[in-house]
Structures are given as structure tokens and as C-alpha cells.
Amino acid sequence: QVRLVESGGGLVQPGGSLRLSCAASETLTGIMSMAWYRQAPGKQRELVASIGPNGRANYKDFVKGRFTISRDSAKSTVALQMNTLRPDDTAVYYCNRLRANDYDYWGQGTQVTVSS
């Protein structure tokens, strides 16, 4: 059974940091590339960062140098360290396999709000 539970969101001032965590099914984290996505109000869900089974990470330009994705396959967890947060980072953040679509199971996400 697929399981995705995101946590770690909250309200933070611009320039602040948050660390998101995702507890995922072993079937997802074992051999798949995993990713973090986000969806801001009124916008489409977008990919933020991904990490392969070998730990190789890729980032979208708008988070490069600020966010770091990591995974612990033994614990079936994926994390996203977010630094130097900006108001336009405000969104609900989700984790899932890379290339997940609307037909995949999605967790409840975790809200990140960047505001002074």
C-alpha cells in the first residue's frame, strides 16, 4: 500500500529555513527516484527537486543553491532542507516518485508559508 506522509511545514519569515520530511512506502523509496513538488494557490503543481536511488540530486532553477534534497532509503524517508526562503516559495509541498501524475496517490502535503 502506498504511503506518503509529509511534515515539517509552517510559517517562516523571508530568509528563514525549514526542513520538510516525507515518510514513504518502501516500494517507492527502494528503487525509485523521489521528488518534492509544490502547489501555490491558483497555480499548477510543479516539480521542485528530485533525487535518484544513487543519491544524485537535481533542482529546478528557482531553488538551486537554496534547497537541498536528501533521502534515507533504509528509513524510507525523503527530506527537503529549505534555506533563504522567499514569499514566492509559499505553497503546499508534496513528495512523490519522480514523474508522478494526477493518477498517482498523493499525500496531504505540508503547508509552507513565507511571510513577514
N, C-alpha and C positions, 0 to 999 in steps of 0.2 A: 504494500500500500504506500502510495506517495505521501510524503510528509514534508512540509515546508513551514517552518515557524521562524519568522523574522522578529528581531527585537533590537533595542538599543537606540531607537529614535527619541526625539524630544525637541525642546525649544532651546535654541542657542543663538548667541549674538553673532553678528558678522565677524569673521576672523577666528571664530571658535572651532572646536573639534568635537566629533562624535565618533563612536565606534559601533558599527552595526554588526550583528551576528545572525547567522542563519543556521538552524538545525534542520538538516535534510535527511531524507531516506538514504540508506546505504546504496540503494540501487541507483540513486542519482549521483552521489559523490564518488562512488567507487571508481568508475572509469570515464565518466563524462566530464566535458568542460562545463564549468559552472559560471554563472554570471550574476551581476547585480543590474537591476533595471530601476527606473523611476518613472513616476507619472505625476506631473504637475496638474493643478486644476485646469480643466479645459484643453488639455494637451494630450497627445498620444503617448503611450508608454514608450520609453526609449532605453536603449542599452547604455550602461554606464561603464562597466568594466567586466572582463572575463578572465578566467584562469583555467589553463589546461590541466590534465592529470599529472603532467610533469612539473607543474608549478609556473609555467610560463604565463605571464600576465599581459593583457592588452587593455588599453584605456582609450576612451573617447577623448578627443582633444580638449573638451571643456572641463575635464577633471585631471588631465595629465599634470603631474607634479604636485597635486593636492591630495588625491585619493590613492590608497593602496589596498589592493585585494589580496587575500590570502586564504589558504584552505588547510584543513587538517583532516585528511581522508580517514584516518584512524577513528576520529571522533565524528565524522560526517558533518563537519561544520565548515562554513564559509564566512569570512569576515570582510568588512569594508571599513578601513580607517579613513576618516574624512577630516582633513585639516583645511585651514583657511577657508572656512565655509562662507558662502555668499548668499544673499537673499534669493538669487535665481536657482540655488540648489534646493529650495523648498519644494518638497514633493513627498509622495508615498513611495518608499523604496521596497523593492521585492527582490528575492533571489529565486533563481530557477536554473535549469540547464541552459546552456548557450543555444540560441535559435529557438527558444520556446515560443509558442504562439498562443492564440486565444483558445485553442483546443487542449492545451496542457492544463494541468491542475496548477492553480496559483494560490499561495498562502494569503494571509490577511494583510501582509505588508506592515511596514512601520513608518509612522509619520515623522518627517524631519521638517522643522520649521526654523528658518534662519531670519531673525528679526531683532531689531534693537528696541 
